[in-house]
Amino acid sequence: MIDEAVRRVLTVKMSLRLLEDFLVEPEKALSAFDALEHRSLVLKIARESIVLFKNEGGLLPLKKDIGSIAVTDGIRAKVSEKTIVRYAKGCEVFGGTKEGFTKAVEVAKNSDVAIVEAWLPGEEGGNAVSGISTSGTPSIRADIPRLSGGSEQVGPIESIPP
């Protein structure tokens, strides 16, 4: 894992020609990675993107006349007025508290569709997998939120029947 991390860092440095001149000014190097317009573009792309892992049974795209939806964020504008949108905050990714799990599971079980957002806090959310391909080693290792079980927390997704 360390070799892979070093390889990624050196590849980026080489592509930016940072290895050709060892007298790099840190401010200039940082501006190449942390420009405001890049952050804005990345945020826009993330907000407009969706990752579909499995579309079992042709669930997506959601039909406008769906009976009820459990959701962890606003979707009311995307469905008909007849659709019941049930909301449960759920829980924080880190912190070790189970507060919110029970309500989130209850809301999901009582809905035709459950939309669950699992995200790392702050800016780490967009950096969970490094590089262009998601087939590499994750640069951040975390259960989101402990969905794989085997810990003191019981993830809400494990509690929802398929």
Buried (B, 14 or more C-beta within 10 A) or exposed (E): EEEEEEEBEEEEBEEEEBEEEEEBEEEEEEEEEEEEEEEEEEEEEEEEEEEEEEEEEEEEEBEEEBEBBBBBEEBEEEBEEEBEBBBBEBBEBEEEEBEBBBBBBBBBEEBEBBBBEBBBEEEEBBEBBBEEEEEEEEBEEEBBBBBEEEEEBBBBBEBBEE
